[in-house]
Structure formats: C-alpha cells, structure tokens
Amino acid sequence: MNVIRMNGNNVELRTDKGSIIRTITDKAVSANLNSIGDLVVVTKIDGKVELRKDSGSIIRTITDKATDAKFNGTDIIVTKENGKMELRKENGSLIRTM
C-alpha cells in the first residue's frame, strides 16, 4: 500500500518502502490518503480543501477556509478556521457541522 509524505509544502506519494512514485501537489499544509489508496484529500496553504486522484489530478474543491481535512471512512472531516468541524461526503456536500 502506498503512503503520503509531506516534504515541506509538497505532497508526495510513496511506496511503503519509501521510494517516491510522484508529487501530488505543492503549497499544501496537510494531506490524507483514503483507506483504498486511490484518493487524496489535500489542505492547501490558502485554506482550500481539494480531493485528488492518486495520480495527482484534481477531482474537485471540497471547501475553503480550512486548516485540516482527513478521511473518515468514505466521508471527509474538515476542521475550519473558526474551530468548527464539518463532515462532508466525497462529492463535497455537507452532512453536518459539529
């Protein structure tokens, strides 16, 4: 299974032995790989949360004004700048705010 590594502001996809496969994107503060390993949720420096394929191509922007985002099963938990958390589907639609 592949893993995500933050190298400065770059998001890198690596093998479980550490070899680099590709750089997914730059200007990021955090990234998280889903359990299957085919999708990456990336939080950018400007606060945008992007859903990307493991090839690096962008699928969609989920939300903005965020500090972090992680997969929770097939859903995404987004921590917003105001401290609130949002549970969102992969398509970006809001399920609930916590």
C-alpha positions as CSV (number, residue, x, y, z in Angstrom):
1,M,0.0,0.0,0.0
2,N,1.2,3.5,-0.8
3,V,1.7,6.3,1.7
4,I,1.5,10.1,1.7
5,R,4.5,12.1,2.8
6,M,4.7,15.8,3.4
7,N,8.0,17.1,2.1
8,G,8.0,20.8,3.1
9,N,4.9,22.1,1.3
10,N,4.9,19.2,-1.3
11,V,2.6,16.2,-1.1
12,E,4.4,13.1,-2.2
13,L,3.0,9.6,-2.9
14,R,5.5,6.9,-1.9
15,T,5.7,3.2,-1.8
16,D,5.6,1.5,1.6
17,K,9.4,1.1,1.3
18,G,9.9,4.9,0.8
19,S,10.5,5.2,-2.9
20,I,8.8,8.2,-4.4
21,I,6.2,7.5,-7.0
22,R,5.1,11.1,-7.8
23,T,4.5,14.5,-6.4
24,I,0.7,15.0,-6.0
25,T,0.7,18.8,-5.4
26,D,2.6,21.7,-3.8
27,K,1.6,24.6,-1.5
28,A,-0.1,22.2,1.0
29,V,-0.2,22.1,4.8
30,S,-1.7,18.5,5.1
31,A,-2.8,15.5,3.1
32,N,-4.5,12.2,3.8
33,L,-4.9,9.1,1.8
34,N,-8.2,7.1,1.9
35,S,-8.3,3.5,3.0
36,I,-8.4,2.1,-0.5
37,G,-5.4,4.3,-1.5
38,D,-6.9,5.9,-4.6
39,L,-8.0,9.3,-3.3
40,V,-6.0,12.0,-1.5
41,V,-7.6,14.9,0.4
42,V,-5.3,17.9,0.5
43,T,-5.5,21.1,2.6
44,K,-3.8,23.9,0.8
45,I,-2.0,26.9,2.3
46,D,-4.8,29.2,1.2
47,G,-7.3,27.1,3.1
48,K,-8.9,25.2,0.2
49,V,-9.6,21.5,0.6
50,E,-9.1,19.5,-2.6
51,L,-10.0,16.0,-3.5
52,R,-7.4,14.4,-5.8
53,K,-6.7,11.1,-7.5
54,D,-3.6,9.2,-6.6
55,S,-2.3,10.3,-10.0
56,G,-2.4,13.9,-8.8
57,S,-5.2,15.1,-10.9
58,I,-7.8,17.3,-9.1
59,I,-11.3,15.9,-8.9
60,R,-13.0,18.8,-7.1
61,T,-12.6,21.5,-4.4
62,I,-14.5,20.4,-1.3
63,T,-14.5,23.7,0.7
64,D,-12.4,26.7,1.7
65,K,-11.3,28.4,5.0
66,A,-10.0,25.1,6.4
67,T,-7.0,24.2,8.5
68,D,-7.1,20.4,8.1
69,A,-9.0,17.6,6.4
70,K,-8.9,13.8,6.9
71,F,-10.8,10.8,5.6
72,N,-13.3,9.2,8.0
73,G,-14.3,6.1,6.1
74,T,-15.7,7.4,2.8
75,D,-16.5,10.8,4.3
76,I,-14.2,13.7,4.9
77,I,-13.8,15.6,8.2
78,V,-12.8,19.2,7.7
79,T,-11.5,21.5,10.5
80,K,-12.4,25.1,9.7
81,E,-10.5,28.2,10.6
82,N,-13.2,29.1,13.2
83,G,-12.6,25.9,15.0
84,K,-15.8,24.1,13.9
85,M,-15.7,20.7,12.2
86,E,-17.7,19.7,9.1
87,L,-18.5,16.2,8.0
88,R,-18.7,16.1,4.2
89,K,-19.3,13.5,1.5
90,E,-16.6,12.8,-1.1
91,N,-18.7,14.9,-3.5
92,G,-18.3,17.9,-1.2
93,S,-21.9,18.1,0.1
94,L,-22.2,19.0,3.8
95,I,-23.6,16.3,6.1
96,R,-23.4,18.1,9.4
97,T,-21.4,20.8,11.3
98,M,-20.0,19.9,14.8
